[in-house]
Amino acid sequence: MKHSRYFLAVRTRPDRAIIKDEWIQQAIEHPFRQQVQADGRIRRWTRIEEAEKRWLRVILLQDGETVHNAFFDRGFKP
């Protein structure tokens, strides 16, 4: 999995450290929803059953494969 330096930095936060690589890969490969931001970055959401059915948002850079951010999105409405 390719990732930005920013992703490595925020991944050290306790709320982000619990996010498994396999969950991020799931969001990349099988998103429930996708949205392209104005800056070209790509948002993808997936539901993580093992994490109390929370929604994981993964932000990819414009290349569609480099992970820039990943977090549980409390405000996501399916």
Residue pairs with C-beta under 8 A, 6 or more apart in sequence:
1 21
1 24
1 25
1 28
1 67
2 65
2 66
2 67
3 66
3 67
3 68
4 61
4 66
4 67
4 68
6 68
6 69
7 67
7 68
7 69
7 70
10 16
10 69
11 17
11 19
11 70
15 71
15 72
16 70
16 71
18 51
19 56
19 70
19 71
19 72
23 46
23 48
23 50
23 51
23 56
23 70
24 56
24 58
24 67
24 70
26 46
26 48
26 56
27 44
27 45
27 46
27 56
27 57
27 58
27 70
28 44
28 58
28 60
28 65
28 67
30 46
31 44
31 45
31 46
31 58
32 45
32 46
32 47
32 55
32 78
33 44
33 45
33 78
34 42
34 43
34 44
34 45
35 42
35 43
36 42
36 43
37 43
37 59
40 61
40 62
41 59
41 60
41 61
41 62
41 68
42 59
42 60
42 61
42 62
42 64
43 57
43 58
43 59
44 57
44 58
44 60
45 55
45 56
45 57
45 58
45 73
45 76
46 55
46 56
46 58
47 53
47 54
47 55
47 56
47 78
48 54
48 55
48 56
48 72
51 72
54 72
54 73
54 74
55 72
55 73
55 76
55 78
56 70
56 71
56 72
56 73
57 69
57 70
57 71
57 72
57 73
57 76
58 67
58 69
58 70
59 67
59 68
59 69
59 70
60 66
60 67
60 68
61 68
